[in-house]
């Protein structure tokens, strides 16, 4: 029997990347042979008609929350190196085009449309704080929201148009990697994180620009040509290449695909259905692969990817969050000066988060700064200098271990779990333990609207001040009535 949709959606990052890391692959239920559907027509009708869709209020509200979450991420990350480098590049490329340009999010700088969107997307993913779709291994907000707001600013598009376009963009960003197959993508070395946003941005842009149905196939074919990204991002230390792969690259490629079609570019319009087209490349069609073409078009406009999109409560990688919360929970009970050992037990690729070169993914480093500072600071969580240059941090890291706990693993076909057990032992022998089965924000336990607002305030107010943060939040919650959603770029400009 074919796995249920919820089971299929639960496939996780660690099962998907296992061939790269040497970890065991979760057993897959064989898919029965049946005629494969044509998908280009259905996708074209959906994207071209998306501005006229009647979307449930629940989904519209999730769209507002993710727009706010992404804008807050951009503000918080605006001074980090990925943001600075991308902004410098965008301004250098734009030249005289700046006079008719759009705003780079979280700044007052302006650049030509594609360059500005590229820089805005990298800014919003300047650190581990923006949203993600765990079942697709993509982080859609930075690329899709950046592109939608920039187009609104340039073309004077309404907030409701932007809201619908963002929802459609998330739809494609989530569906495409799962249709191609997480195992296929992992085995091919092609990173979901670059592929999904390319199609997501293109769909959002095509929705906003009202690209006619007959031309959506052209947009999709130029997305196929540009869908890229290597899993070598896992070797990145400074989060610059990662920001490019997860956000800047897909934003640039997806927007460029749509703008080229707007200006008359034509291509292989049925490329997703051609026998030698993108979906039928050998890396996706192997007998033991997990290609699922039907996932692209099943229940379009009725079943949405938005509820499958998660938030990061803490400025760290998704799988590290339960351990971080566990240690923060134990802090009031322990004497931080007398900690002899910290043991973190977790499922998945535990070793990657014990030894990660990137600070926000390294649980030994994150534990050390929590114990030293008594809190988790956004800046310290990203600090390579402190990770490598602070003697006190290094000393505490030596007392932290991260180990695998098979009992926390989900069974075959079950949704991925992100959990942790944290055990702190003091020099006296006194022991403190807590088990965190989940952190609020994961799709199984989503943040409420109040949670999202509280997170956004924590990121926005130190930079914008309370009054401007209040105004921005109010505008996003009522984005449906905004005549020009480009106003949001002005409200986050610093």
TILO-765317 format. One record per residue (C-alpha): z, y, x; residue in three letters. Coordinates in steps of 0.001 Angstrom, whole numbers, padded with zeros to 6 digits, always signed. Each point is the difference from the previous one (the first is absolute). Example, Ala and Ser with C-alpha at 12.3 -4.5 7.8 and 13.67 -1.06 7.14 Angstrom:
TILO-765317
+007800-004500+012300ala/-000660+003440+001370ser/
end
This chain:
TILO-765317
+000000+000000+000000unk/-000806+003475+001215unk/+003042+002074+000996unk/+001060+002630-002512unk/-000958+003613+000612unk/+003622+000896+000776unk/+000193-002828+002540unk/-003234+001139+001566unk/+001267+003563+000188unk/+003143-001143+001708unk/-001779-001200+003145unk/+001627+001930+002807unk/-000730+001669+003282unk/+001683-002684+002077unk/-001923-002865-001520unk/-003176+002037+000372unk/+000414+000917+003643unk/+001458-003324+001049unk/-003132-001126+001914unk/+000407+003061+002196unk/+003661-000548+000688unk/+000290-003762+000151unk/+002178-000215-003097unk/-000612-002715-002607unk/-002425+000773-002801unk/+001284-000285-003554unk/-001725-002874-001763unk/-002803+001106-002304unk/-000963-001580-003305unk/-003671-001105+000160unk/-002252+002032-002256unk/-002269-001928-002385unk/-003733+000403+000300unk/-001499+002141-002746unk/-002859+002471-000303unk/+000670+003199+001901unk/-000371+003156-002111unk/-002153+003009+000812unk/+002352+002878+000727unk/-002032+003121+000803unk/-000836+000847-003599unk/+003548-000289-001266unk/+001399+002033+002896unk/-002665+002662-000460unk/+000747+000390-003711unk/+003729+000175+000686unk/-000194+002637+002738unk/-002708+002100-001656unk/+001849+000019-003305unk/+003484+000397+001420unk/+000430+003663-000958unk/-000475-000979-003641unk/+002449-002921+000080unk/+003049+000066-002210unk/+002730-001044+002438unk/+003471-001036-001150unk/+002739+002562+000610unk/+001892-002547+002104unk/-002885-000163+002480unk/-000564+003769-000051unk/+003667+000508+000803unk/-000218-002400+002941unk/-002987+001998+001208unk/+002065+003210-000063unk/+002800-001672+001936unk/-002323-001193+002764unk/-001641+003411+000299unk/+003435+001564+000474unk/+001063-002715+002451unk/-003145+000558+002084unk/+000347+003785+000060unk/+003612-000356+001108unk/-001134-002376+002761unk/-002538+002541+001214unk/+002614+002753+000143unk/+002497-002189+001838unk/-002551-001181+002580unk/-001883+003244+000615unk/+001389+000570+003527unk/-000276-003595+001229unk/-002597-000830+002616unk/-002524-001776-002283unk/-000059+003078-002238unk/-000315+002467+002884unk/-002790-001940+001708unk/-001968-000509-003221unk/+000355+003674-000934unk/-001187+001100+003438unk/-003017-002313-000285unk/-000852+001175-003526unk/+000123+003672+000939unk/-002128-000599+003087unk/-002643-001825-002047unk/-000147+002549-002813unk/-001103+003066+001944unk/-001408+002734-002228unk/+000289-002252-003033unk/+003652+001033-000275unk/-000945+003035-002091unk/-000936-002300-002888unk/+002495-002720+000876unk/+003045-001568-001614unk/+003637-000202+001003unk/+001429-002654+002312unk/+003026-001267-001922unk/+003416+001335+001016unk/-001574+002837+002021unk/-001812+003289-000524unk/-002876-001166+002211unk/-003416-000481-001540unk/-002874-002226+001046unk/-003275-001318-001360unk/+000506-002444-002860unk/-000287-003370+001770unk/+001860+001233+003078unk/+002811+001434-002112unk/+000365-003217-002001unk/+000042-002032+003227unk/+002798+002165+001410unk/+001944+000068-003285unk/-000093-003788-000294unk/+001235-000504+003554unk/+002726+002554-000660unk/+001222-001827-003101unk/+000201-003234+002003unk/+001500+001640+003055unk/+003044-002262-000385unk/+001209-002971-002047unk/+000941+001834-003181unk/-002990-000099-002387unk/-000820-002551-002706unk/-001627-003419+000410unk/-001425-002922-001986unk/+001711-003039+001544unk/-002223-002520-001777unk/-003133+001614+001502unk/+001387+001216+003353unk/-001210+003559-000526unk/+001674+003406-000058unk/-002139+001906-002514unk/+001725+003357-000514unk/-000795+001889+003211unk/-003755-000513-000175unk/-000563+000081-003769unk/+002313+002866-000957unk/-001222+002108+002943unk/-003627-000430-001050unk/+000658+000661-003682unk/+001950+003225+000587unk/-002548+001288+002520unk/-002864-000560-002429unk/+002016+001705-002732unk/+000553+002994+002269unk/-003667+000219+000961unk/-001496-000693-003442unk/+002777+001501-002167unk/+000783-003270-001758unk/+002861-000477-002434unk/+003217-001876+000500unk/-000906-002572-002647unk/-003277-000700+001817unk/+001907-000502+003248unk/+002615-002219-001640unk/-002635-002321-001474unk/-001956-000066+003258unk/+003090-000908+002019unk/+000776-002884-002369unk/-003586-001265+000301unk/+000188+000351+003775unk/+003179-002073+000191unk/-001737-002576-002180unk/-002812-000535+002480unk/+002265+000249+003055unk/+002116-002830-001386unk/-002694-002197-001498unk/-002525-000086+002860unk/+002224-001591+002692unk/+001322-002580-002452unk/-003528-000837-001110unk/-001177-000362+003607unk/+003044-002192+000635unk/+003072+000805+002049unk/-000447-003166+002030unk/-003686+000749+000547unk/+000744+003511+001211unk/+002734-001191+002325unk/-002182-002720+001488unk/-002935+002363+000466unk/+002166+002612+001737unk/-001052+002576-002611unk/+003011+002055-001093unk/+000637+000356-003735unk/+001604+003358+000813unk/-003358+001569+000866unk/-002184-001869-002487unk/+001996+000742-003164unk/+000312+003785+000424unk/-003718+000317+000773unk/-000906-001394-003419unk/+002957+001742-001655unk/-000924+003464+001235unk/-003644-000533-000909unk/+000929-001039-003543unk/+002302+003001-000430unk/-002641+002377+001348unk/-002759-001526-002128unk/+002237+000384-003049unk/+000654+003673+000745unk/-003616+000795+000840unk/-001274-001816-003078unk/-002405-002173+001977unk/-002182-001660-002614unk/+000316-003712-000660unk/-003415-000808+001469unk/+001070+001494+003349unk/+003432-001601+000389unk/-001659-003008+001625unk/-001219+002326+002730unk/+003550+001236+000553unk/+001277-003579+000257unk/-002676-000996+002495unk/+000884+002858+002357unk/+003657-001023-000327unk/-000979-003534+000995unk/-001797+001315+003070unk/+003045+001989+001084unk/+002815-002374-000990unk/+001742-000663+003288unk/+003232+000005+001949unk/+001446-002501+002449unk/+003336-001788-000170unk/+000584+001276+003508unk/+001816+002889-001709unk/+003013-002302+000293unk/-000026+000722+003740unk/+000223+003760-000557unk/+003205+001592+001274unk/-000353+003673-000910unk/-001210-000288-003627unk/-003149+002010+000759unk/-002541-002831-000150unk/+001919-001473-002930unk/-000268+003297-001895unk/-003719-000006+000688unk/-000527-003574-001237unk/+002290+000224-003033unk/-000989+003470-001181unk/-002398+002247+001915unk/-002792-002499+000466unk/-000168-001127-003635unk/+000311+003570-001274unk/-002900+001172+002135unk/-002231-003027-000651unk/+000600-000212-003743unk/-000512+003711-000615unk/-003061+000057+002203unk/-001524-002923-001932unk/+000334+001873-003293unk/-001191+003344+001339unk/-003057-001629+001560unk/-000930-001497-003367unk/+000604+003360-001690unk/-002585+001400+002415unk/-002572-002698-000753unk/+000727-002856+002415unk/-001151-003359-001362unk/+000787-003500+001150unk/+000354-003623-001099unk/+001342+000715-003452unk/+000932-003577-000882unk/+001432-000718+003433unk/+003139-001655-001342unk/-002148-002525-001869unk/-002809-000596+002509unk/-000079-003521+001539unk/+000232+001608+003441unk/+002011+003049-001083unk/+003507+001061+000978unk/+001980-002450-002156unk/-002182-002909+001119unk/+000488+000428+003725unk/+001077-003209+001724unk/+003440+001296+000889unk/+000799+000195-003728unk/-001828-003078-001345unk/+001382-002805+002177unk/+000995-003078-001988unk/+003660+000423+000885unk/-000023+003747-000660unk/+001619+001949-002829unk/-002855+002191-001277unk/+000610+000886-003653unk/-002861+002104-001347unk/+001422-000116-003501unk/+003031+001985+001064unk/-002253+003038+000437unk/-000830+000203-003680unk/+002604-001921-002020unk/+001615+002215-002644unk/-001380+003240+001469unk/+001561+002917-001853unk/+002678-002250-001530unk/+001895-001575+002908unk/+000810+002524+002735unk/+000962-000084+003685unk/+002404+002929-000438unk/+002961-002186-001074unk/-000612-002104+003122unk/+000405+003029+002267unk/+003280+000410+001856unk/+001972+002891+001482unk/+001891+000109+003288unk/+003605+001012-000561unk/+000598+000400+003739unk/-002337+001363+002723unk/-000626-003449+001433unk/-002466-002854-000441unk/+000200-001815-003338unk/+001421-003338+001247unk/+002767+001788+001956unk/+001407+001771-003041unk/+002425-002693-001251unk/+001615-000294+003446unk/+000267+003783+000274unk/+001619+000198-003435unk/+002349-002843+000861unk/+001305+001717+003122unk/+000324+003347-001784unk/+001939-001781-002761unk/+002444-001465+002528unk/+000575+003267+001898unk/+003080+001162-002015unk/+001717-003332+000689unk/-000456-000238+003765unk/+001266+001744+003092unk/-003266+001064+001594unk/+001612+000399+003419unk/+001169-003630-000020unk/-003143-001868-001035unk/-000447-003065+002205unk/-003105-001450-001673unk/-002442+000488-002846unk/-001978-002936-001323unk/-002895+000533-002420unk/-001426-003026-001799unk/-003314+000472-001805unk/-003144-001782-001218unk/-003535+000514+001274unk/-000968+001203+003447unk/+003555+000728+001133unk/-001011+000031+003682unk/-002446+002866-000523unk/+002824+002177-001298unk/+002459-001054+002658unk/-002340+000962+002849unk/-002365+002570-001573unk/-001237+002667+002405unk/-000097+002569-002804unk/+003466+001459-000710unk/-000261+000024-003802unk/-000757-003737+000059unk/+002602-001069+002577unk/+003152-001226-001723unk/+002026-000103+003200unk/-000755+003690+000588unk/+000519+001001-003630unk/+003347-001817-000056unk/+001074+001761+003193unk/-000662+003514-001268unk/+001685-000767-003323unk/+003123-001195+001835unk/+000004+002946+002408unk/-000853+002751-002498unk/+001635-001435-003094unk/-003218+000566-001941unk/-003769-000477+000191unk/-001803+003176+001004unk/-003713+000449-000733unk/-000766+001432+003442unk/+002047-002546+001954unk/-001627-002867-001888unk/-003341+001008+001558unk/+001263+000953+003471unk/-001539-001877+002915unk/+001865+002296+002389unk/+003367-000999-001418unk/-000920-003679-000190unk/-000902-000116+003678unk/+002032+002840+001490unk/+003405-000065-001672unk/+002412-002159+002017unk/+002474-000273-002873unk/-002738-001235-002320unk/-001130-002614+002513unk/+003563-001243+000372unk/+000426-000499-003752unk/-003453-001591-000342unk/+001201-002684+002383unk/+002644-000998-002556unk/-002468-000379-002905unk/-001927-003169-000733unk/-002577-000761-002664unk/-000589-003605-001033unk/-002024-001938-002533unk/+001640-001341-003144unk/-002186-002637-001641unk/+002211+000010-003086unk/-001217+003515-000821unk/-003672-000998+000044unk/-001849-000137-003297unk/-001424-003373-000930unk/-003745-000763-000043unk/-001745+002136-002606unk/+003116+002098-000627unk/+000071+003787+000387unk/+000788+001265+003478unk/+003614+000956+000584unk/+001440+002790+002110unk/+003687-000680+000505unk/+002607-000107+002764unk/+003514-001152+000814unk/+001896+002304+002363unk/+003085-001222+001854unk/+002068+002416+002112unk/+002725-001343+002288unk/+002587+002344+001526unk/+001653-000508+003393unk/+003149-001181-001802unk/-001966-002833-001569unk/+000006+001615-003424unk/-003236-000823-001819unk/-001920+001979-002631unk/-002932-001479-001893unk/-002378+001069-002756unk/-003141-001447-001508unk/-002718+002356-001278unk/-002442-001918-002242unk/-002262+003031-000417unk/-000135+003747+000473unk/-000868+002190-002974unk/-003606+001051+000364unk/-001653-003414+000309unk/-002175-000830-003054unk/+002482-002629-001195unk/+002728+002677-000075unk/-001829+003333-000310unk/+001422+003451+000528unk/+000661+001986-003141unk/-001509+003435-000494unk/+003349+001487+000990unk/+000027-002128+003169unk/-003466+001228+000973unk/+001000+003603-000616unk/+003188-000393+002041unk/-001935-001476+002912unk/-002585+002791-000195unk/+002718+002677-000058unk/+001564-001466+003101unk/-003298+000384+001834unk/-001164+003285-001520unk/+003059+002247-000130unk/+000746+000142+003764unk/-003543+001314+000534unk/-000960+001894-003148unk/+003393+001073-001279unk/+001453-000879-003368unk/-001948+002512-002091unk/-003427-001075+001252unk/+000955-003654-000238unk/+001045+000577-003627unk/-003343+001657-000744unk/-002039-002757+001644unk/+001869-002773-001792unk/-000394+001771-003337unk/-003751+000422+000601unk/-000464-003659+000846unk/+001977-001184-003031unk/-002286+002157-002168unk/-003170-000485+002051unk/-001946-000910-003161unk/+000098+003660-001046unk/-000915+001555+003386unk/-003346+001842-000260unk/-000569-000372+003758unk/+001840-002785+001815unk/-000927+001641+003299unk/+003109+002117-000641unk/+002027-002945+001296unk/-001418+000540+003491unk/+001250+003585-000067unk/+003458-001050-001199unk/+000521-002322+003007unk/-001564+002352+002571unk/+002311+000980+002855unk/
end
